[in-house]
Each structure stands twice: as structure tokens, then as C-alpha cells.
Amino acid sequence: MYYVYLLQEDKSSKHYIGYTNDLRRRIRQHQSPHQCYTNSEKWRLVYYEAFLSKQDAQERERRLKQDGRSRRFIMKRTERSQAKCQT
């Protein structure tokens, strides 16, 4: 399985979109101090999608990062989850 995921930084509105074949391991890596963008604060998983194909996951990640409409759809879909991160 391959996963496209959305992380949100606690107490801010920063987001990170990525893809991986091992979601648990990748989230642990984001929590480690050796990551450049995601090491400053605690990041939470607020959304993910699963794919059987690596190419499908990569295409979905690319679309979410580049297409504002796709990104807005995911942000709207996860509003309540994001609000819980900020409380």
C-alpha cells in the first residue's frame, strides 16, 4: 500500500502533504529532530488516502500540492480535525 497524507503542525496553520509506503514510520520520521521542514513542532496526521499503486499515490500527492482546488477540497473536508489540533 501507498499513502498520501496531510500533517498539521500543532498550534499553527502549517500543513505538509507527502506520500509513503509506510505511514507509521514516516510520521515518526517527521517527529524526529533530523527533518528539515517538520522538526520545529509536533505534527499530527489529519488525513490520509491509501493506494495500491505507487504511481497513483505520487500523482495524487502532486495534484494536492499543485492544484489549489484539490487542496482546498481536502482542507474543507478536514476542517474539524484541524480545529482539534489547535485546541
C-alpha positions, 0 to 999 in steps of 0.5 A: 500500500501507498499513502498520501497524507496531510500533517498539521503542525500543532498550534499553527496553520502549517500543513505538509502533504507527502506520500509513503509506503509506510505511514507509521514510520514516516510520521515518526520520521517527521517527529524526529529532530533530523527533518528539515521542514517538520522538526520545529513542532509536533505534527499530527496526521489529519488525513490520509488516502491509501493506494495500491499503486505507487504511481497513483499515490505520487500523482495524487500527492502532486495534484494536492500540492499543485492544484489549489482546488484539490487542496482546498477540497481536502482542507474543507473536508478536514476542517474539524480535525484541524480545529482539534489540533489547535485546541 
